[in-house]
């Protein structure tokens, strides 16, 4: 049966009255459909909306009326401001998110796709997410067919005639400009670069440090990218000839500017679902896999804290633990945590006393090989507790090292 073309204003009529709706989020979110949900209000049923909602990228809470709920794995400011009884926050890593979405019943999906190709298939474009794997089990698929969405390869595309209803509109994609050059990030990158040789495979996140790392590696050769997401700076490596030939960039999502989106059809890119991008065995098959993730704080035991900020929870565990697990099994693999040494104009050290980090531990002390700040790299591999503490104190802000040494001594006296 051919899909039904609808107007966005008709969306509520085509959604179930109850049940769970999986939203293609991240940079693949259709703001057209999201706006339609919010405008529909009380004409919607009591639905649970779930998906990957990223702060600064996804700005809808999907709580169109009091009967709606949102189930989220990250906290956006908009969802954080919503009534608590309407929000379920699940602090899960990506592999556990996948397992949950496979276990619960999903009644409908909202997604943005490219127009069908000559064979009648639509691509999930810049955000493969979980839908490229889960769509065959979801009975109701509602799509925003967007000519602006690039057609990408690497995943199972959805047949156009499998879509239940669709809106067609040419709408600009969600963009995020590459982070500006920052002296602290450049210094951090200069300490990370020596650990990455020719032929390595990289995983990074978003922010100033990943961009700086990419710029620091343009002289390398035969590099590969295997990451949950990529940003504009991968083009710096591609254009510099630093990447291996063929499909050297494997990712689940691209978040960037039009400069990046225009290039996603390049043969260098493959977009794959979480089942591949975050799979430990797949990651372990690479030699010299380097996982580079960020933290808000690291204590001098080597534990990383990445979920609780000054304004409360801002994230779940995300994919960092998945990549740490895979990198540990990779021959020559390295797990790096990068962060600025201080906050609040130097008044607060982000290298903290044992167990003094805010929030839950995101990466354990055995999930991290190297911690890097602008003051240097603390290589923790094979070190005693005392040597680990000394190495981490040495990359803390100078003015905080004495107090950290005292805190360590008080802790060490209990060991």
Phi, psi and omega in degrees: 000133181290143177295154181267127175277130183230166169272152180303327181294346180265005187305314185302327181293338185256353176272152176294162180281330177222162176123187185250133180245120176272123181258128171289109187256216182053219183283353178267005180295137172271108177292337176297312178290323178297316176299320181295323175298313184293323179289329183296326174054234186290351176283348174281157171279187179275087188254151171255119177260132181222155180164186178265104182251115188257131177305135178083346179251309182257113191250010177254147176258352178063012180265074188288335176204169187299340179278349179275152175225158175236136177246116190230156180247355173224160178252113169271159177303324182291318178289324179297329181279352183284160176303133186299328182291347179261359185240129170246116180257122181246108182278081185241147170285169188297321179294327177284329173298314179302314180299319179295314182294336175283333186272326182275159177277125177250122188268334183203162177225142171249126187211160173244133183224165173284161173300152180297143178277188184298337180265002177085023180248143178252139178266149174278359168065238188273000183213089182286321171056220178261345189291329181298336176266326190267343189302328181297338182264358183261120187292327187239116179246121177243123190240147163260107178276111189240114177302340179283344181283122180290151174272117182245165183242167176113345183233165175285114180281161183262131176295136181302324182282357173274344179286138182279313181211151182213151170250136178245121180199139178271104186233135178303144178285159174296128183240159173213118180292149177299142182299140180293156177299133184225129184301322180294315179298320179297321179293318177299314180300324181294334178274337178279320188307320181298340180275356184244113181257178175304140176086359180287161174244131189248144167232130177220174177249212177255165177121185185288322184294312179304318178298319179294322178296315179301316180296329181284349186248011184295342177273353177283169179224153176064028176285158172228158174241129172223105192210156175295327179212156175230155180234182186307327188293346175296334179292332177297319177291317181298313183288337179277356182077019183278343185267154178293159179291156178086203183281080186268354180242108177250125183210164175262333185209147172241126177238115182188208182261177176300331177305317179286314185298327179294340185258359189291343175278357178300141180301345179289339186262137167228130180251121189232155179287171181303328179305335177253314187294330183248013182279125185297320181292322177296316179296318183295340180288342175279145167272148175056050177280126182245111177265123181241112180231164185253169177212159173275320178215154171228130178270169188277012162270345182100012178274137181255142179237119188226013190242337185244119177255185180300334181258018178104192181301135179232352185202166164257189180297333180064213185261000187300317181290327176298316181287327176297321179295315180293318181296327179297327181272348181286132174301119182079010182293150181225139177245115185246135171246126184241138178198154172293146186289335185219167176225173178052051177057039175088357183280340182239127176277138175265355163267119191236171181295163180306130178061019183261003178291153181277131175088189180287157174287124181271320175230128181289171180294341179263004175263002188229132176263318187223134174247133186233132168235183178293347181269354178143189182241131175258103179274109189268358186295125175076013184264153171288169176303317182297315182291325177297314180299316181296319180295321181286323177297327181292343178252008173279166176301141184308317186288351180251356186292323181296316180291326177293321178297321178293319179296321178295318181299318178297321178289316184297332179295341179270350185279000000 
